[in-house]
Amino acid sequence: MHPTLPRAVREKLSHRAAELGFARAGFVRAAPSPRGAVLDRWLEAGMQGEMGWMEQHAAIRKDASLIEPWARSVMVLAVPYALPRAADPVISHYAQGDDYHDQIRLRLRALGAFAEAELGARFRPAVDSAPLWERDLAERAGLGWLGKSGMVLHPDLGSAFFLASLVLDAELEEEAAPQPDRCGSCTRCMTACPTGAIVAPGVVDARRCIAYLTIELRGPIPRPLRPAIGHRLFGCDICQTVCPWNLRWERADSWPELAPRAEVAELTARELCTMTQEDFSLRFRGSPLKRTKRSGLVRNAAVVLGNSGDRGNLALLGETLHKHDEPLVRGHAAWAIGRLGGGSAAMLLERARAMEEDLYVRDEIAAAEASR
């Protein structure tokens, strides 16, 4: 037998969640998603790119009851983060504070302990740490509708919130009514995306998404997409900052732990190019930026310098091309030098061609020379 989740208990859990700082809470049965075929088509098209974990345990993503033998329901929670109005940061707003995984998990465990005491039910907290289709669960739990950007939108929170889940060993007798789709005919997020990653309403091809390219992709960023990276070192907020549901007010009511850290928010591409592994580990301890590893973040920095249009960056890029210990970084530095162009760029590339032994970097040098 499994305990049940009557309305009174759900209200008690939601009240405790609010005390712990969760802005919204909803409940959904751990059951097959009616949108499972949508995920199948997305995966079959290869739109997940190198995110292999999206394919692994796809059955669980489509049916949350498979996450644990005892799973009967999921409490889905929202944690807002600051999204200043009309800003296009070099570091995505969500990543400027402490790592949200760690901070949310602490409070989620406290909520789970409360649920265990109230219901005698088992629980499993999850913050991007389990193969749950959290956006689908959030939509079904009444926390918002799936916007054209592929993000869950709430009429009061917009899209600037993290999702967390508490899998429960408790039967849910009724589910919340779904939120109506309030996007209407608006397509601002689709038209604003520099790479055309939103290929259809609610469908994002990760292989073209700047957030994927600068965070999840481990290898070279495809050359045709590098100019669209612009000045962004980690992530992209464009589809959020143009959304009318986020423009209604400035979101600044995030948890103190998630507030921007100066050493992250004020990071520059030039700093990154000279950063040692020790510096990287020390500066970004407890930060989401560690996800890219040093090689990925400095790769991004080289692209940003190449997009700057400032030939004053050529000397630094030349040093990076000649001396950096990561071939991935050297290759992108070569591209950046070619993009900036000029006589100095030609000399830097010629010198590197004579010295470079790595085949990937040599290919990048050749492509940079051919593009000038």
Stockholm file with secondary structure:
# STOCKHOLM 1.0

chainA/1-372         MHPTLPRAVREKLSHRAAELGFARAGFVRAAPSPRGAVLDRWLEAGMQGEMGWMEQHAAIRKDASLIEPWARSVMVLAVPYALPRAADPVISHYAQGDDYHDQIRLRLRALGAFAEAELGARFRPAVDSAPLWERDLAERAGLGWLGKSGMVLHPDLGSAFFLASLVLDAELEEEAAPQPDRCGSCTRCMTACPTGAIVAPGVVDARRCIAYLTIELRGPIPRPLRPAIGHRLFGCDICQTVCPWNLRWERADSWPELAPRAEVAELTARELCTMTQEDFSLRFRGSPLKRTKRSGLVRNAAVVLGNSGDRGNLALLGETLHKHDEPLVRGHAAWAIGRLGGGSAAMLLERARAMEEDLYVRDEIAAAEASR
#=GR chainA/1-372 SS CCCBCCHHHHHHHHHHHHHTTCSEEEEEESSBCTTHHHHHHHHHTTTTTTCGGGTTTHHHHHBGGGSSTTCCEEEEEEEECCBCTTCCCSBCGGGSSSCHHHHHHHHHHHHHHHHHHHHCCCEEEESSCSSCCHHHHHHHTTSCEECTTSSEEBTTTBTCEEEEEEEESSBCSCCCCCCCCCCTTCCHHHHHCTTCCEEETTEECGGGCHHIIIIICCSCCCGGGHHHHTTCSBCCCHHHHTCHHHHTSCBCCCCGGGSCCHHHHTCCHHHHHTCCHHHHHHHTTTSGGGGGHHHHHHHHHHHHHHHTCCGGGHHHHHHHHHHCSCHHHHHHHHHHHHHHCSHHHHHHHHHHHHHCCCHHHHHHHHHHHHHC
#=GC SS_cons         CCCBCCHHHHHHHHHHHHHTTCSEEEEEESSBCTTHHHHHHHHHTTTTTTCGGGTTTHHHHHBGGGSSTTCCEEEEEEEECCBCTTCCCSBCGGGSSSCHHHHHHHHHHHHHHHHHHHHCCCEEEESSCSSCCHHHHHHHTTSCEECTTSSEEBTTTBTCEEEEEEEESSBCSCCCCCCCCCCTTCCHHHHHCTTCCEEETTEECGGGCHHIIIIICCSCCCGGGHHHHTTCSBCCCHHHHTCHHHHTSCBCCCCGGGSCCHHHHTCCHHHHHTCCHHHHHHHTTTSGGGGGHHHHHHHHHHHHHHHTCCGGGHHHHHHHHHHCSCHHHHHHHHHHHHHHCSHHHHHHHHHHHHHCCCHHHHHHHHHHHHHC
//
